[in-house]
Amino acid sequence: MFFRAGLITGLLMLVCLYGISSAFAEVYKFTDKDGIVHYTNVRPSGQQDVKRFSFPCYASDTSCNQMDWEKIPLNRGAFNEEIQAAAEVFAVDDALIRAIIHAESAYRPEAISPKGAQGLMQLMPATQAELQIADVFDPVSNIEGGTLYLARLLAQFNQNVELAAAAYNAGPGAVREYGGIPPYKETREYVRRVKILYRRYRSAES
């Protein structure tokens, strides 16, 4: 199945907001000889410069760097009560919680990254144990635990969102070691992604 440029928005809304079925485990992008951009779930043959995307866009998936995070549809409805409750309890901006969830798992509570992070806010097993999270795949538990962890990072880095996001991805030790955002490609891309989503979620609320 091939999608011309006019259908890209619908495809991206499907895969980025709600995850994808096994039929859409891989999405390929290429530009044909007429300059038309195509998205397809079948690996195209005879095409050059084919780009492959896996969804949801985990923080560790560098192929997602090419996504236009300024245009990807936001999801302001999913887990609204859980996010609002955690935001109030831990004094964290709900827009930032949404940005982290969107960047980490695309709102998929069952998500497991290639590095072993789990759930909506992609918590590693060590972090789960530290926060005493009983069921990381339960949205309430995951959002509460992830927001508590995020609140601790914000406090540790004087409410600096960029540094807290970097620490969420690479660990607070790495941020302290480098005196700022670590020079890791994944972490720098992650911070960029979170900043864009955070700004857009905040703007959508105003």
Sequence and secondary structure as in RCSB ss.txt:
>XXXX:A:sequence
MFFRAGLITGLLMLVCLYGISSAFAEVYKFTDKDGIVHYTNVRPSGQQDVKRFSFPCYASDTSCNQMDWEKIPLN
RGAFNEEIQAAAEVFAVDDALIRAIIHAESAYRPEAISPKGAQGLMQLMPATQAELQIADVFDPVSNIEGGTLYL
ARLLAQFNQNVELAAAAYNAGPGAVREYGGIPPYKETREYVRRVKILYRRYRSAES
>XXXX:A:secstr
 EEEGGGHHHHHHHHHHH   GGGSEEEEEE TTS EEEESS  SS SS EEEESS  TT GGGGGS TTTS   
 STTHHHHHHHHHHHT  HHHHHHHHHHHHTT TT B TTS BTTTTB HHHHHHHT S TTSHHHHHHHHHHHH
HHHHHHTTT HHHHHHHHHH HHHHHHHTSS S HHHHHHHHHHHHHHHHHHHHH 
